[in-house]
C-alpha cells in the first residue's frame, strides 16, 4: 500500500489535476475587465516549473537531514517493540485525526456476525473520516447541482460573498480540529488535572455541536460583512466627523469611494433560491423538490449587491443635498445677519467622534 499503490494513486491524481487545469484554465482574482470567459491567470507551464523546483528543494533538504542528523539511534534504543511503549505517546500529526476519532468512539462497540467479531470502534472512525474527505472532494459538484449552475468559473470569490460555502468550510475545519485535539485527550487531562472521561465527553459533544455553531457564526459574519460593503459602496466610508447644517441638523461626513473600490465591493453574484419546476408531464419530481430545499438553505438569506443605477441615483442625490458648514448665520432682530462664532470656538459645529 505505502510503497506501490498509494504513490501510484498520487501520481495518477496529479495527472488528472494537470489535465483538468489545462482543460478548464487556471483561476484568477477578479479585476476590472476580467470575466469568466477571458482567462489571464498563470498558465500551466510556469506553475509546473515552480512546483518542480519546490520538489527539488524539499528533496535536497531531506537528503541533507538524512546525511547529517541522527533520527533514530537504533544502537542505543534497540529495534522497535510494539509491546514496549512509553506513556504519553500519540499518533503523528498528519494522522492524529484518525487516532482522535477512535478515542471518541463509545466503549463496547463490537458486534458478532457468523462467528466473526467486527470491531466498530475501528471501522466507524475510519468510515467517517473517509466520508469526510470524499465529501470535500465532491462538494464542488454538489453545490453545482444545488445551484443548477454548470458554467466554468475562473474568477475567485471572496469568502464573504459565498456565506453558505464559507460556513460549510468553517464547519469542516471545526470537525477536523475536534478530531485532531481528541488525539491528545490524555495529555490534556494530565496537564489540566481533569478526568480523561470528562475531556472525551466534552469533545464528543463538540464534535456534533461545534460544526453547527461554526457554520451559523461564519455565515452570519459573512452576511454582516456583505451589508457593510453595500453600505460603503452606496454612502462611502465613515469618517467619524459630524457637522451641523444651517438648518440645525447634524450629519456625518462620509469619505467618497473611488470607482475601483466600489467595483470591488459590489462585483459579485448573489444567486436566488430555486423553485421546484414541473417536468413535461406537469409533475414535480422528488429530485427537484430536494434541490429546491437545499437551494433555500443555501441562498435564502442573501444580500443583493446594488445595481449601477442605484449607485448613480444615490450619488446624484448626495450631490444635490446642501453642503454642511462649520458655522451658521443667525438673523438679528433687525434683520441683519450675524455669524455665530460660539460653535467655531467650542468646536461644536465639527464634532470628531
DRENDO-1510 file (C-alpha; in Angstrom, 1 decimal, always signed):
<recs>
REC; n; res; u; v; w
REC; 1; UNK; +0.0; +0.0; +0.0 .
REC; 2; UNK; +2.7; +2.5; +1.0 .
REC; 3; UNK; +5.4; +1.5; -1.4 .
REC; 4; UNK; +3.5; +0.9; -4.6 .
REC; 5; UNK; -0.3; +1.5; -4.6 .
REC; 6; UNK; -0.5; +4.9; -2.8 .
REC; 7; UNK; +2.4; +6.5; -4.8 .
REC; 8; UNK; +0.8; +5.3; -8.0 .
REC; 9; UNK; -2.6; +6.8; -7.0 .
REC; 10; UNK; -0.9; +10.1; -6.1 .
REC; 11; UNK; +0.8; +10.2; -9.5 .
REC; 12; UNK; -2.5; +9.4; -11.2 .
REC; 13; UNK; -4.4; +12.1; -9.4 .
REC; 14; UNK; -1.5; +14.5; -10.2 .
REC; 15; UNK; -2.0; +13.8; -13.9 .
REC; 16; UNK; -5.8; +14.2; -13.5 .
REC; 17; UNK; -5.3; +17.6; -11.8 .
REC; 18; UNK; -2.9; +18.7; -14.5 .
REC; 19; UNK; -5.3; +17.7; -17.2 .
REC; 20; UNK; -8.2; +19.5; -15.6 .
REC; 21; UNK; -6.2; +22.6; -15.1 .
REC; 22; UNK; -5.2; +22.6; -18.8 .
REC; 23; UNK; -8.8; +22.0; -19.8 .
REC; 24; UNK; -10.6; +24.4; -17.6 .
REC; 25; UNK; -7.8; +27.0; -17.3 .
REC; 26; UNK; -6.5; +28.4; -14.1 .
REC; 27; UNK; -8.4; +30.6; -11.7 .
REC; 28; UNK; -7.6; +34.2; -11.1 .
REC; 29; UNK; -8.5; +37.1; -8.8 .
REC; 30; UNK; -11.3; +39.3; -10.1 .
REC; 31; UNK; -10.2; +42.7; -11.5 .
REC; 32; UNK; -11.9; +45.2; -13.9 .
REC; 33; UNK; -12.0; +43.7; -17.4 .
REC; 34; UNK; -11.8; +40.1; -16.2 .
REC; 35; UNK; -14.7; +37.8; -16.7 .
REC; 36; UNK; -15.5; +34.1; -16.7 .
REC; 37; UNK; -14.7; +34.0; -20.4 .
REC; 38; UNK; -11.3; +35.7; -20.6 .
REC; 39; UNK; -8.7; +33.9; -18.6 .
REC; 40; UNK; -5.5; +35.8; -17.9 .
REC; 41; UNK; -4.3; +33.8; -15.0 .
REC; 42; UNK; -1.0; +31.9; -14.9 .
REC; 43; UNK; -0.7; +29.1; -17.4 .
REC; 44; UNK; +0.2; +25.5; -16.6 .
REC; 45; UNK; +3.9; +25.7; -17.6 .
REC; 46; UNK; +5.1; +28.3; -15.0 .
REC; 47; UNK; +3.2; +26.6; -12.3 .
REC; 48; UNK; +4.7; +23.3; -13.2 .
REC; 49; UNK; +8.2; +24.6; -13.2 .
REC; 50; UNK; +7.6; +26.3; -9.8 .
REC; 51; UNK; +6.2; +23.1; -8.3 .
REC; 52; UNK; +9.1; +21.0; -9.7 .
REC; 53; UNK; +11.6; +23.5; -8.2 .
REC; 54; UNK; +9.8; +23.2; -4.8 .
REC; 55; UNK; +10.0; +19.4; -5.1 .
REC; 56; UNK; +13.8; +19.6; -5.7 .
REC; 57; UNK; +14.2; +21.9; -2.7 .
REC; 58; UNK; +12.3; +19.6; -0.4 .
REC; 59; UNK; +14.2; +16.6; -1.7 .
REC; 60; UNK; +17.5; +18.3; -1.1 .
REC; 61; UNK; +16.6; +19.3; +2.5 .
REC; 62; UNK; +15.5; +15.7; +3.2 .
REC; 63; UNK; +18.8; +14.3; +1.8 .
REC; 64; UNK; +20.7; +16.8; +3.9 .
REC; 65; UNK; +18.9; +15.9; +7.1 .
REC; 66; UNK; +19.4; +12.2; +6.3 .
REC; 67; UNK; +23.1; +12.6; +5.9 .
REC; 68; UNK; +23.8; +14.9; +8.9 .
REC; 69; UNK; +21.2; +14.3; +11.6 .
REC; 70; UNK; +20.6; +11.2; +13.8 .
REC; 71; UNK; +16.9; +10.5; +13.8 .
REC; 72; UNK; +16.6; +7.1; +15.5 .
REC; 73; UNK; +19.8; +5.7; +17.0 .
REC; 74; UNK; +18.8; +2.0; +16.9 .
REC; 75; UNK; +22.2; +1.0; +18.5 .
REC; 76; UNK; +21.1; +3.0; +21.6 .
REC; 77; UNK; +17.4; +2.1; +22.0 .
REC; 78; UNK; +17.2; -1.1; +20.1 .
REC; 79; UNK; +14.7; -2.2; +17.5 .
REC; 80; UNK; +11.0; -1.1; +17.7 .
REC; 81; UNK; +8.9; -3.1; +20.1 .
REC; 82; UNK; +5.1; -2.5; +19.9 .
REC; 83; UNK; +4.7; -4.0; +23.4 .
REC; 84; UNK; +7.1; -1.6; +25.0 .
REC; 85; UNK; +5.6; +1.9; +24.5 .
REC; 86; UNK; +6.2; +4.9; +26.7 .
REC; 87; UNK; +3.4; +6.9; +28.3 .
REC; 88; UNK; +2.1; +9.9; +26.5 .
REC; 89; UNK; +2.7; +8.6; +23.1 .
REC; 90; UNK; +0.4; +9.6; +20.3 .
REC; 91; UNK; -0.1; +9.4; +16.6 .
REC; 92; UNK; +1.8; +11.6; +14.1 .
REC; 93; UNK; +0.3; +15.0; +13.5 .
REC; 94; UNK; -0.9; +14.1; +10.0 .
REC; 95; UNK; -2.9; +11.0; +11.2 .
REC; 96; UNK; -3.8; +12.4; +14.6 .
REC; 97; UNK; -7.4; +12.9; +13.4 .
REC; 98; UNK; -7.8; +9.1; +13.0 .
REC; 99; UNK; -6.5; +8.5; +16.5 .
REC; 100; UNK; -8.8; +11.1; +17.8 .
REC; 101; UNK; -11.8; +9.6; +16.0 .
REC; 102; UNK; -11.1; +6.2; +17.6 .
REC; 103; UNK; -10.8; +7.8; +21.1 .
REC; 104; UNK; -14.2; +9.4; +20.7 .
REC; 105; UNK; -16.0; +6.1; +20.0 .
REC; 106; UNK; -18.1; +4.9; +22.9 .
REC; 107; UNK; -16.7; +1.8; +24.6 .
REC; 108; UNK; -18.1; -1.6; +23.7 .
REC; 109; UNK; -18.8; -1.1; +20.1 .
REC; 110; UNK; -18.4; -4.6; +18.8 .
REC; 111; UNK; -20.8; -7.0; +17.0 .
REC; 112; UNK; -20.5; -10.7; +16.2 .
REC; 113; UNK; -21.7; -11.9; +12.8 .
REC; 114; UNK; -21.4; -15.6; +11.8 .
REC; 115; UNK; -18.7; -16.1; +14.4 .
REC; 116; UNK; -16.7; -13.1; +13.3 .
REC; 117; UNK; -16.2; -10.2; +15.6 .
REC; 118; UNK; -16.5; -6.8; +13.9 .
REC; 119; UNK; -14.8; -4.0; +15.9 .
REC; 120; UNK; -16.9; -0.9; +15.2 .
REC; 121; UNK; -14.5; +1.2; +17.3 .
REC; 122; UNK; -12.1; +0.8; +14.4 .
REC; 123; UNK; -14.4; +0.6; +11.4 .
REC; 124; UNK; -16.7; +3.5; +12.2 .
REC; 125; UNK; -14.0; +6.1; +12.7 .
REC; 126; UNK; -12.2; +5.1; +9.5 .
REC; 127; UNK; -15.5; +5.2; +7.6 .
REC; 128; UNK; -16.5; +8.6; +9.0 .
REC; 129; UNK; -13.1; +10.1; +8.1 .
REC; 130; UNK; -13.2; +8.6; +4.7 .
REC; 131; UNK; -16.6; +10.0; +4.1 .
REC; 132; UNK; -15.4; +13.4; +5.3 .
REC; 133; UNK; -12.7; +13.5; +2.6 .
REC; 134; UNK; -15.0; +12.1; -0.1 .
REC; 135; UNK; -17.5; +14.9; +0.7 .
REC; 136; UNK; -14.7; +17.5; +0.5 .
REC; 137; UNK; -13.8; +16.2; -3.0 .
REC; 138; UNK; -17.4; +16.0; -4.2 .
REC; 139; UNK; -18.5; +19.3; -2.7 .
REC; 140; UNK; -18.0; +21.4; -5.9 .
REC; 141; UNK; -20.2; +19.1; -7.9 .
REC; 142; UNK; -22.8; +19.1; -5.1 .
REC; 143; UNK; -23.0; +22.8; -5.0 .
REC; 144; UNK; -23.1; +23.0; -8.8 .
REC; 145; UNK; -26.2; +20.6; -8.7 .
REC; 146; UNK; -27.9; +22.6; -5.9 .
REC; 147; UNK; -27.5; +25.9; -7.7 .
REC; 148; UNK; -28.1; +24.4; -11.2 .
REC; 149; UNK; -25.0; +26.3; -12.3 .
REC; 150; UNK; -23.0; +24.2; -14.8 .
REC; 151; UNK; -20.8; +27.1; -16.0 .
REC; 152; UNK; -17.0; +27.1; -15.8 .
REC; 153; UNK; -15.9; +29.6; -13.1 .
REC; 154; UNK; -12.4; +31.2; -13.5 .
REC; 155; UNK; -12.8; +34.1; -11.1 .
REC; 156; UNK; -12.2; +33.6; -7.4 .
REC; 157; UNK; -14.9; +34.6; -4.9 .
REC; 158; UNK; -14.3; +36.4; -1.7 .
REC; 159; UNK; -15.4; +34.2; +1.2 .
REC; 160; UNK; -17.9; +36.8; +2.5 .
REC; 161; UNK; -19.7; +36.7; -0.9 .
REC; 162; UNK; -20.4; +33.0; -0.5 .
REC; 163; UNK; -21.8; +32.7; +3.0 .
REC; 164; UNK; -23.1; +29.1; +2.9 .
REC; 165; UNK; -19.9; +27.9; +1.3 .
REC; 166; UNK; -17.8; +29.6; +3.8 .
REC; 167; UNK; -19.9; +28.4; +6.7 .
REC; 168; UNK; -19.6; +24.8; +5.4 .
REC; 169; UNK; -15.8; +25.2; +5.2 .
REC; 170; UNK; -15.6; +26.5; +8.8 .
REC; 171; UNK; -17.8; +23.6; +9.9 .
REC; 172; UNK; -15.4; +21.1; +8.2 .
REC; 173; UNK; -12.4; +22.8; +9.9 .
REC; 174; UNK; -14.1; +22.6; +13.3 .
REC; 175; UNK; -14.9; +18.9; +12.7 .
REC; 176; UNK; -11.4; +18.1; +11.8 .
REC; 177; UNK; -10.0; +20.2; +14.6 .
REC; 178; UNK; -12.0; +18.4; +17.3 .
REC; 179; UNK; -10.8; +15.0; +16.0 .
REC; 180; UNK; -7.2; +16.3; +15.9 .
REC; 181; UNK; -7.5; +17.7; +19.5 .
REC; 182; UNK; -9.0; +14.4; +20.7 .
REC; 183; UNK; -5.8; +12.6; +19.8 .
REC; 184; UNK; -4.2; +14.3; +22.8 .
REC; 185; UNK; -7.1; +13.9; +25.2 .
REC; 186; UNK; -5.0; +12.1; +27.8 .
REC; 187; UNK; -2.2; +14.7; +27.7 .
REC; 188; UNK; -4.8; +17.5; +28.0 .
REC; 189; UNK; -6.4; +15.7; +31.0 .
REC; 190; UNK; -3.0; +15.2; +32.6 .
REC; 191; UNK; -1.7; +18.8; +32.3 .
REC; 192; UNK; -5.0; +20.4; +33.3 .
REC; 193; UNK; -5.8; +17.9; +36.1 .
REC; 194; UNK; -9.0; +16.8; +34.6 .
REC; 195; UNK; -10.7; +13.5; +34.2 .
REC; 196; UNK; -10.0; +11.9; +30.8 .
REC; 197; UNK; -13.6; +10.7; +30.6 .
REC; 198; UNK; -14.8; +14.3; +31.1 .
REC; 199; UNK; -12.5; +15.5; +28.3 .
REC; 200; UNK; -13.7; +12.8; +26.0 .
REC; 201; UNK; -17.3; +13.7; +26.7 .
REC; 202; UNK; -16.7; +17.4; +26.1 .
REC; 203; UNK; -15.0; +16.5; +22.8 .
REC; 204; UNK; -17.9; +14.2; +21.8 .
REC; 205; UNK; -20.4; +16.9; +22.3 .
REC; 206; UNK; -18.2; +19.4; +20.4 .
REC; 207; UNK; -17.9; +17.0; +17.5 .
REC; 208; UNK; -21.6; +17.3; +16.9 .
REC; 209; UNK; -22.4; +20.9; +18.1 .
REC; 210; UNK; -19.1; +22.6; +17.0 .
REC; 211; UNK; -19.7; +22.4; +13.3 .
REC; 212; UNK; -23.3; +23.6; +13.6 .
REC; 213; UNK; -22.2; +26.6; +15.7 .
REC; 214; UNK; -19.2; +27.3; +13.5 .
REC; 215; UNK; -21.4; +27.2; +10.4 .
REC; 216; UNK; -24.0; +29.6; +11.9 .
REC; 217; UNK; -21.5; +32.1; +13.2 .
REC; 218; UNK; -19.4; +32.2; +10.0 .
REC; 219; UNK; -22.5; +32.6; +7.8 .
REC; 220; UNK; -23.9; +35.5; +9.9 .
REC; 221; UNK; -20.4; +37.2; +9.8 .
REC; 222; UNK; -20.3; +36.9; +6.0 .
REC; 223; UNK; -23.8; +38.4; +5.7 .
REC; 224; UNK; -22.9; +41.2; +8.0 .
REC; 225; UNK; -19.7; +42.0; +6.0 .
REC; 226; UNK; -21.8; +42.0; +2.8 .
REC; 227; UNK; -24.2; +44.5; +4.3 .
REC; 228; UNK; -21.2; +46.6; +5.4 .
REC; 229; UNK; -19.7; +46.5; +1.9 .
REC; 230; UNK; -23.1; +47.5; +0.4 .
REC; 231; UNK; -23.3; +50.5; +2.8 .
REC; 232; UNK; -19.8; +51.6; +1.9 .
REC; 233; UNK; -20.4; +51.3; -1.8 .
REC; 234; UNK; -23.6; +53.4; -1.6 .
REC; 235; UNK; -22.6; +56.0; +1.1 .
REC; 236; UNK; -18.8; +55.9; +1.4 .
REC; 237; UNK; -16.5; +55.3; +4.3 .
REC; 238; UNK; -17.4; +56.6; +7.7 .
REC; 239; UNK; -15.0; +59.4; +8.8 .
REC; 240; UNK; -16.3; +59.9; +12.4 .
REC; 241; UNK; -16.9; +63.7; +11.7 .
REC; 242; UNK; -20.3; +65.1; +12.4 .
REC; 243; UNK; -21.2; +68.6; +11.2 .
REC; 244; UNK; -24.1; +70.8; +11.7 .
REC; 245; UNK; -26.1; +72.2; +8.8 .
REC; 246; UNK; -27.5; +75.7; +8.7 .
REC; 247; UNK; -30.9; +74.2; +9.5 .
REC; 248; UNK; -29.6; +72.8; +12.7 .
REC; 249; UNK; -29.4; +69.2; +11.5 .
REC; 250; UNK; -26.4; +67.1; +12.3 .
REC; 251; UNK; -25.0; +64.8; +9.6 .
REC; 252; UNK; -22.0; +62.5; +9.5 .
REC; 253; UNK; -19.4; +63.1; +6.7 .
REC; 254; UNK; -18.6; +60.1; +4.6 .
REC; 255; UNK; -15.4; +59.8; +2.5 .
REC; 256; UNK; -16.2; +59.0; -1.1 .
REC; 257; UNK; -15.3; +55.6; -2.6 .
REC; 258; UNK; -13.4; +55.6; -5.9 .
REC; 259; UNK; -14.7; +53.6; -8.8 .
REC; 260; UNK; -12.3; +50.6; -8.3 .
REC; 261; UNK; -13.2; +50.2; -4.7 .
REC; 262; UNK; -16.9; +50.4; -5.4 .
REC; 263; UNK; -16.5; +47.8; -8.2 .
REC; 264; UNK; -14.6; +45.5; -5.8 .
REC; 265; UNK; -17.3; +45.8; -3.2 .
REC; 266; UNK; -20.4; +45.2; -5.4 .
REC; 267; UNK; -19.0; +42.9; -8.2 .
REC; 268; UNK; -20.3; +39.5; -7.1 .
REC; 269; UNK; -23.2; +37.3; -7.8 .
REC; 270; UNK; -26.0; +36.6; -5.3 .
REC; 271; UNK; -28.0; +33.6; -6.6 .
REC; 272; UNK; -31.6; +33.4; -5.6 .
REC; 273; UNK; -33.2; +30.3; -4.3 .
REC; 274; UNK; -34.5; +27.9; -6.9 .
REC; 275; UNK; -38.2; +26.8; -7.0 .
REC; 276; UNK; -39.3; +23.3; -8.0 .
REC; 277; UNK; -40.3; +23.2; -11.6 .
REC; 278; UNK; -42.6; +20.6; -13.2 .
REC; 279; UNK; -41.4; +18.4; -15.9 .
REC; 280; UNK; -43.0; +17.9; -19.4 .
REC; 281; UNK; -45.9; +15.9; -17.8 .
REC; 282; UNK; -46.6; +18.6; -15.2 .
REC; 283; UNK; -45.3; +16.7; -12.2 .
REC; 284; UNK; -42.7; +18.0; -9.8 .
REC; 285; UNK; -40.2; +15.2; -9.2 .
REC; 286; UNK; -38.6; +14.4; -5.9 .
REC; 287; UNK; -35.2; +15.4; -7.3 .
REC; 288; UNK; -36.4; +18.9; -8.0 .
REC; 289; UNK; -38.0; +19.2; -4.5 .
REC; 290; UNK; -34.8; +18.1; -2.9 .
REC; 291; UNK; -32.8; +20.6; -5.0 .
REC; 292; UNK; -35.2; +23.4; -4.1 .
REC; 293; UNK; -35.0; +22.5; -0.4 .
REC; 294; UNK; -31.2; +22.8; -0.3 .
REC; 295; UNK; -31.2; +25.8; -2.5 .
REC; 296; UNK; -33.4; +27.6; +0.0 .
REC; 297; UNK; -31.0; +26.6; +2.8 .
REC; 298; UNK; -28.0; +27.9; +0.7 .
REC; 299; UNK; -29.4; +31.2; -0.8 .
REC; 300; UNK; -32.5; +32.2; +1.3 .
REC; 301; UNK; -30.5; +34.7; +3.4 .
REC; 302; UNK; -28.6; +36.8; +1.0 .
REC; 303; UNK; -27.5; +40.4; +0.3 .
REC; 304; UNK; -28.2; +41.6; -3.2 .
REC; 305; UNK; -25.4; +43.9; -4.4 .
REC; 306; UNK; -26.5; +47.4; -5.5 .
REC; 307; UNK; -27.0; +47.9; -9.2 .
REC; 308; UNK; -25.1; +50.6; -11.1 .
REC; 309; UNK; -28.4; +52.5; -11.5 .
REC; 310; UNK; -28.8; +52.6; -7.7 .
REC; 311; UNK; -25.3; +53.8; -7.2 .
REC; 312; UNK; -25.7; +56.6; -9.8 .
REC; 313; UNK; -29.0; +57.6; -8.3 .
REC; 314; UNK; -27.7; +57.8; -4.8 .
REC; 315; UNK; -24.6; +59.7; -5.9 .
REC; 316; UNK; -26.8; +62.2; -7.7 .
REC; 317; UNK; -29.0; +62.6; -4.7 .
REC; 318; UNK; -25.9; +63.1; -2.5 .
REC; 319; UNK; -24.6; +65.8; -4.7 .
REC; 320; UNK; -27.9; +67.6; -4.7 .
REC; 321; UNK; -28.0; +67.8; -0.9 .
REC; 322; UNK; -27.0; +71.0; +0.9 .
REC; 323; UNK; -23.4; +71.2; +1.8 .
REC; 324; UNK; -22.6; +71.1; +5.5 .
REC; 325; UNK; -20.9; +74.1; +7.0 .
REC; 326; UNK; -18.9; +74.6; +10.2 .
REC; 327; UNK; -20.8; +77.8; +11.1 .
REC; 328; UNK; -24.3; +79.2; +10.8 .
REC; 329; UNK; -25.7; +82.6; +10.4 .
REC; 330; UNK; -28.4; +83.7; +12.8 .
REC; 331; UNK; -30.5; +86.6; +11.9 .
REC; 332; UNK; -30.6; +89.6; +14.2 .
REC; 333; UNK; -33.9; +91.1; +15.3 .
REC; 334; UNK; -33.2; +94.0; +13.0 .
REC; 335; UNK; -32.8; +91.6; +10.0 .
REC; 336; UNK; -29.1; +91.9; +9.6 .
REC; 337; UNK; -27.2; +88.6; +9.8 .
REC; 338; UNK; -24.7; +87.9; +12.4 .
REC; 339; UNK; -22.2; +85.0; +12.4 .
REC; 340; UNK; -22.3; +82.7; +15.4 .
REC; 341; UNK; -18.7; +82.0; +16.3 .
REC; 342; UNK; -19.5; +80.2; +19.5 .
REC; 343; UNK; -19.8; +76.9; +17.8 .
REC; 344; UNK; -16.5; +77.5; +16.0 .
REC; 345; UNK; -14.6; +78.4; +19.2 .
REC; 346; UNK; -16.0; +75.5; +21.1 .
REC; 347; UNK; -15.8; +73.0; +18.2 .
REC; 348; UNK; -19.5; +72.2; +18.5 .
REC; 349; UNK; -20.1; +72.5; +14.7 .
REC; 350; UNK; -17.4; +70.0; +13.9 .
REC; 351; UNK; -17.7; +67.1; +16.3 .
REC; 352; UNK; -15.0; +64.5; +15.8 .
REC; 353; UNK; -16.1; +61.2; +17.4 .
</recs>
